[in-house]
Amino acid sequence: MGSNVNLVILMGNLTRDPELRHTSTGQAVTTLTVAVNRTFKNSKTGNWDKAVDFLPVVVWGVHAENCEKYLSKGSGVLVEGRLSQSSRTTPEGEIWSKIEVVAGRVQFLSRAASGGQPSYRDDSSSKSEEIPDYDEPTEFDDDDDIPF
C-alpha cells in the first residue's frame, strides 16, 4: 500500500481574534477558529442551502506570532495543514475527543481598496521551520466559545 495523505486546505474568515500563548519551553502557539461557508443541495426540498462550518486551527512558532500580530476577527485566511486528533479522560471517566487543523502555512487574505479584488500576503516567506507534532499535551477548555 502507498503512502498516506493528511492534507487540509481551508479558506474562510476568523470568528474571533487570534489567541497567542507560549508553551513551557517558550514555543509560540496561536489558536484560531475559521468559519468556512459551504452550499449543498437539500435532498428533501431540492433547493440549494447554505451552511457554515467552524473549524479550530493551531499555528506554531513564527507563523503563530505573525497571525497574532496581523490578523483579527473577520480577517480572511487560507490555511494549509493537517488534521490532528487527541483525546483525554475526565476525572469522571468521560472521554473527550478533539479534532483540529495544525497549520503548516497561513496566507493572509484581504480586499484591495480598488475593485474589491482579493490580495494575498503569504506568511510562508518567514523563516522556514518544521511544524512540530503534538509534544505538549492538548489542553481542553470545556468553556470554549461556540460561535453559534
C-alpha positions as CSV (number, residue, x, y, z in Angstrom):
1,M,0.0,0.0,0.0
2,G,1.2,3.5,-0.8
3,S,1.8,6.4,1.5
4,N,-0.9,8.1,3.4
5,V,-2.0,11.7,2.9
6,N,-3.3,14.1,5.6
7,L,-3.8,17.4,3.9
8,V,-6.3,20.1,4.7
9,I,-6.9,23.4,2.8
10,L,-9.3,25.9,4.3
11,M,-10.3,29.4,3.1
12,G,-12.6,31.4,5.3
13,N,-12.7,34.2,8.0
14,L,-11.7,34.3,11.6
15,T,-14.6,34.2,14.1
16,R,-12.5,35.9,16.8
17,D,-9.1,37.5,17.4
18,P,-6.2,35.0,17.4
19,E,-5.1,33.8,20.9
20,L,-1.3,33.7,21.4
21,R,0.3,31.7,24.2
22,H,3.6,30.1,24.9
23,T,4.4,26.5,25.9
24,S,6.5,25.8,28.9
25,T,9.5,25.6,26.6
26,G,8.8,29.0,25.1
27,Q,7.3,27.9,21.8
28,A,4.7,30.3,20.5
29,V,1.3,28.8,19.6
30,T,-1.8,30.6,18.4
31,T,-5.3,29.2,18.2
32,L,-7.8,30.4,15.5
33,T,-11.3,29.5,14.6
34,V,-12.0,29.7,10.9
35,A,-15.6,30.0,9.6
36,V,-15.9,28.3,6.2
37,N,-19.1,28.7,4.1
38,R,-20.5,25.9,2.0
39,T,-23.5,25.2,-0.1
40,F,-25.3,21.9,-0.5
41,K,-28.4,20.6,-2.2
42,N,-31.2,19.8,0.3
43,S,-32.4,16.3,-0.6
44,K,-35.9,17.0,0.8
45,T,-36.6,20.3,-0.9
46,G,-34.3,20.2,-3.8
47,N,-33.1,23.7,-3.0
48,W,-29.5,24.8,-2.5
49,D,-28.9,25.6,1.1
50,K,-26.1,27.4,2.9
51,A,-24.2,26.3,6.0
52,V,-21.1,27.4,7.9
53,D,-18.5,25.2,9.5
54,F,-16.4,26.5,12.4
55,L,-13.0,24.8,12.4
56,P,-10.3,25.1,15.1
57,V,-6.8,25.8,13.8
58,V,-3.5,25.7,15.7
59,V,-0.4,27.6,14.4
60,W,3.1,27.2,15.8
61,G,6.3,29.2,16.0
62,V,7.0,32.4,14.0
63,H,3.8,31.8,12.0
64,A,1.8,31.9,15.3
65,E,3.4,35.2,16.2
66,N,2.6,36.7,12.8
67,C,-1.0,35.5,12.9
68,E,-1.5,37.2,16.3
69,K,0.2,40.3,15.1
70,Y,-1.5,40.8,11.7
71,L,-4.9,39.0,11.9
72,S,-8.1,40.0,13.8
73,K,-11.7,38.9,13.9
74,G,-13.2,38.8,10.4
75,S,-9.8,38.5,8.6
76,G,-9.7,36.2,5.6
77,V,-7.2,33.4,5.7
78,L,-6.1,30.5,3.5
79,V,-4.8,27.7,5.8
80,E,-2.8,24.6,4.7
81,G,-2.1,22.0,7.2
82,R,-3.1,18.6,8.6
83,L,-5.8,17.1,10.8
84,S,-4.8,16.2,14.4
85,Q,-7.0,14.2,16.8
86,S,-6.4,14.0,20.5
87,S,-8.5,12.7,23.4
88,R,-8.4,12.7,27.2
89,T,-10.4,11.1,30.0
90,T,-12.0,13.4,32.6
91,P,-11.8,12.6,36.3
92,E,-15.4,11.4,36.0
93,G,-14.4,8.8,33.3
94,E,-15.8,10.6,30.3
95,I,-13.7,10.5,27.1
96,W,-13.4,13.9,25.4
97,S,-12.1,13.9,21.8
98,K,-10.9,16.9,19.8
99,I,-10.0,17.3,16.1
100,E,-8.2,20.4,14.9
101,V,-6.2,21.6,12.0
102,V,-2.4,22.1,12.6
103,A,-1.4,24.8,10.2
104,G,1.8,24.4,8.2
105,R,1.1,27.6,6.2
106,V,-1.2,30.6,6.6
107,Q,-1.9,33.1,3.9
108,F,-3.5,36.4,4.9
109,L,-6.3,37.4,2.6
110,S,-7.6,41.0,2.3
111,R,-9.7,43.0,-0.1
112,A,-7.9,45.6,-2.1
113,A,-9.3,49.2,-1.8
114,S,-9.9,49.4,-5.6
115,G,-12.3,47.0,-7.1
116,G,-12.6,44.6,-4.2
117,Q,-10.3,42.1,-5.7
118,P,-8.5,39.8,-3.2
119,S,-4.9,40.4,-2.5
120,Y,-2.7,37.9,-0.7
121,R,0.0,38.0,1.9
122,D,1.9,34.7,2.2
123,D,3.2,34.2,5.7
124,S,5.4,31.3,4.5
125,S,8.1,33.7,3.4
126,S,9.2,34.0,7.0
127,K,12.0,31.7,8.3
128,S,11.1,28.2,7.3
129,E,10.5,25.9,10.3
130,E,9.2,22.4,10.9
131,I,5.7,22.3,12.4
132,P,6.2,20.1,15.5
133,D,3.9,17.2,16.3
134,Y,1.9,17.4,19.5
135,D,4.7,17.1,22.0
136,E,2.7,19.1,24.5
137,P,-0.4,17.5,26.0
138,T,-3.6,19.0,24.5
139,E,-5.4,21.3,26.9
140,F,-9.2,21.1,26.7
141,D,-11.2,24.1,27.6
142,D,-14.7,23.0,28.4
143,D,-15.9,26.6,28.2
144,D,-14.7,27.2,24.6
145,D,-16.7,30.0,22.9
146,I,-19.0,28.3,20.4
147,P,-19.8,30.8,17.7
148,F,-23.4,29.6,17.2
